Amino acid sequence: MSYKHTFDPIALLEYHDAVAWYGEKSLAAMDNFIAAVNVKIRMICAAPRLYRNVYKNSREVSLKKFPYSVVFFINEATKTIIITSVYHHKRNPKRKYAK
């Protein structure tokens, strides 16, 4: 069974900031970033337990061609993936799970 997904408001802001940054550099880069995030989200929704549990109930997966990780947790009661962060690898890692 495939899970639904939703973004935490902070994660949605991080995602939009990244899309805007790539959009300033190149429309192709922006489109590729959006596609990479969408592919990872579909993969997470198909099999969320495949990805490592890194901190408490948070799991994460890195994008292959971009320096970002998608951090999420699984709500089994509603069969929903809650994306808590779209996190750039250069940011302070201590803040990655502080939501």
Residue pairs with C-beta under 8 A, 6 or more apart in sequence:
1 79
2 45
2 46
3 44
3 45
3 46
3 48
3 74
3 79
3 80
3 81
4 45
4 78
4 79
4 80
4 81
5 41
5 44
5 45
5 72
5 80
5 81
5 82
5 83
6 80
6 81
6 82
6 83
7 15
7 82
7 83
8 82
8 83
8 84
8 85
8 99
10 84
10 85
10 99
11 71
11 83
11 84
11 85
11 86
14 85
14 86
14 87
15 37
15 86
18 33
18 68
18 86
18 88
19 30
19 33
19 34
22 29
22 30
22 32
22 33
23 29
23 30
32 65
32 66
33 66
36 63
36 64
36 65
36 66
37 63
37 68
37 70
37 86
40 61
40 63
40 70
41 70
41 81
41 83
43 50
43 61
44 51
44 61
44 70
44 72
44 81
45 81
48 59
48 72
48 74
48 81
49 74
51 59
51 60
51 61
51 72
52 59
52 60
52 61
53 59
54 60
54 71
54 97
55 96
55 97
56 97
57 73
57 74
58 71
58 72
58 73
58 84
58 97
59 71
59 72
59 73
59 74
60 69
60 70
60 71
60 72
60 87
60 96
61 69
61 70
62 68
62 69
62 70
62 89
63 69
63 70
67 88
67 89
67 90
68 86
68 87
68 88
68 89
69 85
69 86
69 87
69 89
69 96
70 83
70 85
70 86
70 87
71 83
71 84
71 85
71 86
71 87
71 96
71 97
72 81
72 82
72 83
72 84
73 81
73 82
73 84
74 80
74 81
74 82
75 81
75 82
84 97
84 99
85 96
85 97
85 99
87 96
